[in-house]
């Protein structure tokens, strides 16, 4: 799990991680995670139910890491989930199976809208925090379109 935006007095922080971030004891606690946005396909939602010991606001988006998957349909709802929780001073973890393509795409889309950044600038920002982030080519095309 990597911190993308540090929490402040006024806003919760923003984190990115993989499936292990949500199931390994102590990881979410280390970032004081209070909201979890999972970007995965249905078969891998087991991890959102196995941490009953942590009180979490959760949102699950069913999406596959396919070039032709229309991930942009989730941009408005995921932006609102992240932003509303951060405003409520909750630290938000965005995760997918590997913490690379789907979660990276959602974070880049969030930063494009929040900061009015280009897709390239937002991706570079996220990669400075987690080098392995790499939206698949189809998702990257959607992010470039989204910046316009």
C-alpha positions in Angstrom: 0.0 0.0 0.0 1.3 3.4 -1.0 0.3 6.9 0.1 -0.5 9.0 -3.0 -1.8 12.1 -1.1 -1.0 12.6 2.6 -3.9 13.4 5.0 -4.1 16.9 6.3 -6.2 18.6 9.0 -8.9 19.3 6.4 -8.8 16.3 4.1 -8.3 12.6 4.4 -5.4 10.9 2.6 -5.5 8.8 -0.6 -3.8 5.4 -0.9 -3.3 2.8 -3.6 -2.8 -0.9 -3.1 -3.4 -4.4 -4.2 -5.5 -7.3 -2.9 -2.9 -8.1 -0.2 -3.4 -4.5 1.2 -6.9 -5.4 2.2 -6.4 -8.8 3.7 -3.0 -8.7 5.4 -3.4 -7.7 9.0 -1.9 -4.4 9.9 -1.6 -2.9 6.4 -4.9 -0.9 6.4 -4.4 0.0 10.0 -1.0 1.5 9.2 -2.6 4.1 7.0 -5.7 4.5 9.2 -7.8 3.5 6.2 -11.5 4.2 6.8 -12.9 4.0 3.2 -12.2 1.3 0.7 -12.8 1.5 -3.1 -12.3 -1.9 -4.7 -11.9 -2.2 -8.5 -12.2 -5.8 -9.3 -14.3 -8.5 -10.9 -16.9 -10.3 -8.9 -14.9 -13.4 -8.1 -12.3 -11.4 -6.2 -14.6 -9.6 -3.8 -14.0 -12.0 -1.0 -11.4 -9.7 0.6 -13.9 -6.9 1.2 -15.8 -9.3 3.5 -13.0 -10.8 5.5 -11.9 -7.7 7.5 -14.9 -7.4 9.8 -12.5 -6.1 12.5 -12.2 -2.7 10.7 -15.1 -0.3 10.2 -15.0 0.8 6.6 -17.0 2.7 4.1 -16.9 0.5 1.0 -17.6 0.8 -2.6 -17.0 -2.0 -5.1 -16.9 -1.5 -8.8 -17.1 -4.6 -10.9 -14.5 -4.2 -13.7 -12.1 -6.3 -15.6 -8.7 -5.3 -16.7 -9.6 -5.6 -20.4 -8.6 -3.1 -23.1 -12.2 -2.7 -24.2 -13.8 -2.4 -20.8 -15.6 0.9 -20.4 -14.0 2.0 -17.2 -14.9 5.6 -17.8 -18.5 4.8 -16.8 -17.2 4.6 -13.2 -15.2 7.9 -13.2 -18.1 10.0 -11.8 -19.1 7.6 -9.0 -15.5 6.8 -7.9 -14.6 10.5 -7.9 -17.6 11.3 -5.7 -16.7 8.4 -3.3 -13.1 9.4 -3.0 -13.8 13.1 -2.7 -16.7 12.8 -0.2 -14.7 10.5 2.1 -11.6 12.7 1.9 -13.8 15.8 2.8 -15.1 13.8 5.7 -11.4 13.4 6.8 -11.4 9.7 6.0 -8.3 8.0 4.5 -9.3 6.2 1.3 -7.6 3.1 -0.2 -8.2 2.4 -3.8 -7.3 -1.1 -4.7 -7.5 -3.8 -7.4 -5.9 -7.2 -7.7 -2.3 -6.0 -8.5 -2.6 -2.3 -7.6 -1.5 -1.4 -11.1 -4.0 -0.9 -13.9 -7.6 -0.5 -12.6 -6.8 1.2 -9.3 -4.2 3.3 -11.0 -6.7 4.4 -13.7 -9.3 5.4 -11.1 -6.7 7.5 -9.2 -5.5 9.2 -12.4 -9.0 10.0 -13.3 -9.6 11.4 -9.8 -6.5 13.7 -10.1 -7.4 14.8 -13.6 -10.8 16.1 -12.4 -9.7 17.3 -8.9 -6.6 19.2 -10.1 -7.5 19.9 -13.7 -4.3 18.0 -14.7 -3.5 16.2 -18.0 -3.6 12.4 -17.9 0.2 12.3 -18.3 0.8 14.7 -15.3 -1.6 12.7 -13.1 -0.1 9.4 -14.1 3.4 10.7 -13.3 2.2 11.9 -10.0 0.8 8.5 -9.0 3.9 6.7 -10.4 6.1 8.8 -8.2 4.2 7.2 -5.3 3.8 3.7 -6.8 6.1 2.9 -9.7 4.2 -0.2 -10.9 1.0 1.8 -11.8 0.3 1.2 -15.5 -3.2 1.6 -16.9 -3.7 -0.8 -19.8 -3.7 0.8 -23.3 -7.5 0.9 -23.5 -7.8 2.6 -20.0 -5.0 5.0 -21.0 -7.0 6.1 -24.1 -10.1 6.7 -21.8 -8.0 8.8 -19.5 -6.6 11.0 -22.3 -10.2 11.5 -23.6 -11.3 12.3 -20.0 -8.8 15.1 -19.6 -10.5 17.0 -22.5 
